[in-house]
Amino acid sequence: MAPSGKHNNIKEAKMLSYETMKKVLFKLEPETAHNFVGGILKYAQYTPLLLYPFIKKNFIANKMLTQEIFGVTFYNPVGLAAGFDKDGDLIKSMLALGFGYTEVGTVAPKPQNGNEKPRLFRLVEEKSLQNAMGFNNRGSYYLQQNMKKRYPFVIPIGINLGKNKATPEIEALSDYEKLFQTFKDLGDYLVVNISSPNTPRLRDLQNEEFIKALFAKAKEITSKPVLLKIAPDMQIQDAIDLCKVAVDAKADGIIATNTTIDYSLSKEARKRGGISGALLKQKSYEMLCAIAKELSGKTVLISAGGIDSGEEAYKRIKAGANLVQVYSALVYEGPLLVRKINERLIELLKEDGYTHISQAIGADLKEQ
């Protein structure tokens, strides 16, 4: 006797579950798996019959979660962090994963191959990643052409900017100036990345003098919102002071945080590259809390690092984040993650008696 249709559906769902897929992907080298998934997402953009059912299922546009920020609509607060879609090849597919916005890059003025392989590692037991990619990207011209095809898009697009590895520190401002010029009319916001641990001496640019010069130059060139992304490894007070300098210099927001080089977090950690995922969760949260105490309500705050559930996203929002970003958790939790986060956010807002996400932003600060 043939199995019932219901049993067939259950069996099929089990076969196609992400846990099943993950077992296969995790047998591949991490960067190979990353490129494989990226290839699928890139192909899906040209296959509406494949893409649209996932958009309908995963993309949540609920009035409780919708915000107007930077003059554009964010239908939900969960975005893709920079580093996954370096060259803007996957923008359309981000809708299918449910993201309310996406951030492409990091892009440098000239194409570069990045660091030697292997340069991406899984810390499986700790649901974390360690990457020493080194801003591998096809350069600003390639991304510019992709953005011209995609922008404006149904969800906001941020562009994460970084200097080339070969550019001396003393000439770093010139690289960022070129990028401001290239993308001055593209994207919904720009992000200055001087906090990656994978470009030598890049984090040395996290100083008051450079920040002032950087944002002065940005405001000369573009009217787009420009944000600063900071590292989680600074002393808390130094980070607060630097963010205040940036906001005084007309930065439009802060992204906290990039990856960490605190290798004491894992016995399995290599001595190069940055750690992201669950191991970064506490450091990123503590940095957000400290910055939010000073700047919540004065600028846009985006929290990134270790966000893997609706509960964690809500925790960041109540700590002062206007938006959140995920990346590493996708590797461990799969393509339904963003939908699950947004669905849980709606439940948590209702449980606390809120009718809109804006009421929850910084709620913990108001109780202190």
N, C-alpha and C positions, 0 to 999 in steps of 0.2 A: 504493500500500500504506500503511495507517495506521501511525503510529508505535507502537512497543511501549508497554506500560503503564509500563515502567521509564523510557523516555525522556520520557514525559508527566510523570512524577513529578519528574524532574530539571528539566524546563522549568518546571514549576509552582513548584518550590522556588526556582528562580532568579528567577522573576517576583515571588515573594512575599518575597524576601530583604530584609533591612533595608537593605542598600546601595541597592537599587532604591527602597525607600520613602524613604530619606534624601534621595535626589535630588529627590523631590517635596516633602518637608517643607522642605528647605533653600531652595526657591524662595519659600516663605512667609516673612513677617516672623516673627522668633523667637517673639514672644509669641503670635502667631496660631497658629503651629505647636504651641506648648505647650498652648494652649487646645483645639486640635483633638485632640491626643493625649489630653488629660485627659477630653474628651468621650467618646472611644472607651472609655477605661478605666471611666468612670462608667457608661456604658450596659452594659458587659460584666458588671457586678455583678448585673444583673437578667436575665442570659442564661446560665444554668448550662451549657447545651450548648456555649457559646462559652468560658466561663471555666474549667470543670473540666479539660478536656484540657490547658490550659496549666499549671494547678496541678500536675497529675500529671507533666508533663514537666519543669517548671522548679523546683519546690519540693523542696529537698533537706533531709531530716531524717535526718542520719547521726549515729550515736552518737559518732563521733570529733569532731564539731563542736558537739554539744549541750552547753550550759552552763546552770547555774542562777545567775542574777544578779538582784538585787532581789527574790528570792523567787519568780521566774517563770522559765519555761523558754524559752531562746533556742535554737531547733533548728539554726540556723546563725548565724554572727557578722556577716553582711552586712545592714545596714539602709539604709533610705531616709533621706537627710538632709532636714532641714526645708527648706521653700521650694517643694517640688513640690506637695504636697497641703496647701495652706494651710488649707482649711476642713474637712478630714476627709471629703471626698466620695468618696475613692478607696480607702479602707482595705481593702476586700475584694479589690480587684484587685491589691493588692501581693503577695498569695499567688501570683497567676498569674505575676508577674515573678520569684518565687523568694525574696523577701526574708524574712529570719529575724525581722525586726522593722521597724516603720515609725515615723517621727516626723512628726506633723502640725504645722501652723503655718508661720510664726510667727503667733500670734493676739494681738490687742490687745483691751483691754476693749470699745472701741467700733468699729463698722465704719469702715473708711477706704479710700479709693480708691488710695492710694499716690501715687507721683510721676508727673509728666507723661510721656506716651509720645512717642517710643520710649524704652524703659527696659530693654530686654533685647537683647543683642548677641552675635553669634557671632564668635569669633576662630578661624576654621576651620583655618587652617594650623597653629595651636598647640593644636588640640583643647581649646579653652577657651571659657568664657562670661564675659560681663561683665554684671552686672545692677545696676540702680538702681531696683528695684521699689518699695521704701519701705513694706514691710509692708502691701501691699494684702490685705485680708481682710474677711470678713463679720462679724467681731466675735465676742466670747466666747459670746454667747447661742446663735448659730447653731452654733458648733462644739460647745458643750455638748449641744445637742439631737442632733447627729450621734453624739457619743460615747455618749450614753445608749442609742442604738440598737445600737451596735457593741461596746461594752465590757461585760464582758471578751470578748476575741477570741482566736482560736487562736494568733496571734503577739502579742508584746508591742507596745504602742502608747505612744510618748512624745508629750508635748505641749510644744511650744516656745512660750515666753511672751515678749512684748515690749510696751513701752509705746506709747501713741498718740503720733503726731507732735506733736499740739497740746498735749500735757501738758508743762508746764514741767519742767525738770530737777529743780527743788527739790521737785516733787510726784511724781516718778517712782516712789518707793516705794509711793505710794498705788495706782498702776496695777497694780503687781505684787501688792500685797495683794489687790486685787479679783480678779485672776486666780487666785491661790492659793485664794481662797474658792470661785470658780466651779468649779475643777477639783480640789478637795481629795479627792474620792472617785472621780475618773475618771482613766483612763490608768494605765500601769504605772510611769511616771516623768515628772517635769516638768523642763524645761530653762529656765534663766534666760538670755535672750538680751540681753546688753548689749554685743555686739560687732559688730552689723551696721553697715556704714558708710553705710547709706542713710536713717537717721533722725538728723537733726542733733543733735550733742553726745551721742548715745547712748554712744559709746565713752568719754566722760568719766566715765561711771559705773563704769568699771573701776578703782576705787580701794578701798583698804582699808576706809575708813569705811562706804562704801555696801555693800560686800560683807558686812560684819559685820551691819549693820542688816537687809539683805535676807534673809540666811539665818536670822537670829533670828526674823524675822517669818514666814518659811516654816515653821519648825519649830513655831511657835505654832499654825498653822492646819491643817497637813496632816501625815499620817504617810507620805505618798508620798515616794519618793526624789526629791531635787531636785539637779540637776546645773548646773554653770556652763559656758557656752560662751565660749571666749576668741578674741580676734583673733590673726592670725599676724604682725601688724605691731608688736607691743610689743617692747621690748628683752627679750632672753631672760631675764635675771635678774629683771626686773620681772614677767614672766609667771610665773616660778617662785614668786616671793614672793607674788603675788596668789593663785595656786592653793593655796599652803600656807595662806594666810589663810582661803580658802574652805573647805578641808578642816577646818581647826581650828574653823571656824564651823559644822561639821556638814554641809557639802556632801557629797553621796553619790557624786560623780563629776565628771570634767572632760571636756568635748568640745573637742578641738583639731584643726582650727581652723575659724573662719568664713572668709569671703572676704578677699582682700587688696586694699589700695589702693596697692600698689607698682606704679605704672603704667609704671615703667621695664622691666618684664618683657616688654612688647610694644610695638612701634612702632605697632600698630593700636589700642592701648587708648584709650578715651575718658577724659576727666578727671573722671569721676564714676562712682560705683558700685563694686562689688567684683568682683574677678576670681576665677573658680573654674576647676577642670579641671586639665589637665596643667601649666599655668604655675604653679599653686599647689603642686605636688607636693613640691618640695624644701623650701620654707618650712614647709609643714605637717609634713613628716617631721622636720625639725630641731627644731621646737617640741615635737613629741611626745617625741623622744629626750631633750630637756632636762628636760621635766616628769617623764618616766618615771624618770629617774635619782633624782629626789627622792621620787616618790609611787607608783611601781609597787609593788603589793602592799598599799598603804595606802588606795587608793580605786579606783573603776572608771574606766578610761581608754578613751575612744572616739576613734578617729582618723578625721578627715574631711579631704578636700582632695586631689584628684589621684589617687585610687585607681581604677585602670582595668583591673586584671588580678589574677589569683590571686597572681602574684609580688609585686606591690606590696602587696596585702592581707597576705600572709605576712610581708613586710618590716616592716609596721607592728605586726603581732602579736608578732614576735620582738623588736621595739623596746619592747614593753610594753603594747600596746593589747589590751584584753579584747574589744573589738568594733570594727568599722569601719563607715563610712557612705559611700554613693556618691550622686551626683546628675548632675553634668555629663557624666560618662562614659556615662551612659545615652543621651544625645543623640547621641554619636559612635559608640558601640559597639552600641547597640540592646537589645532586650528579652531577649536570651539572656545578657546580661552577668553577671547575678548567679549563674545556674546555672554558667557557665563559671568564675567565681571560686571557687565552692564546690567544684566538681569538682577544680580545680587545687590548692586548699588541702588536700584529702584526699591527693592525690598527693604534695605537698611534705611533709606530715606523715609519710607512710610512708617517703619517701626519707631523712628525717632520723631514722628509727627511733622516731618518736613514735606512741603509740596514742591520744592525746587532745590536743586543742588546748591544754588547760591546761599541758601540758608545754612548749609552744612559747612561751607568753606570757612576754615578758621574757627569752627565752633569750640574746639578745645582751648583756643587762646582766650576766648571770651569767658571761659569758666575759671581761668587762672586769676 
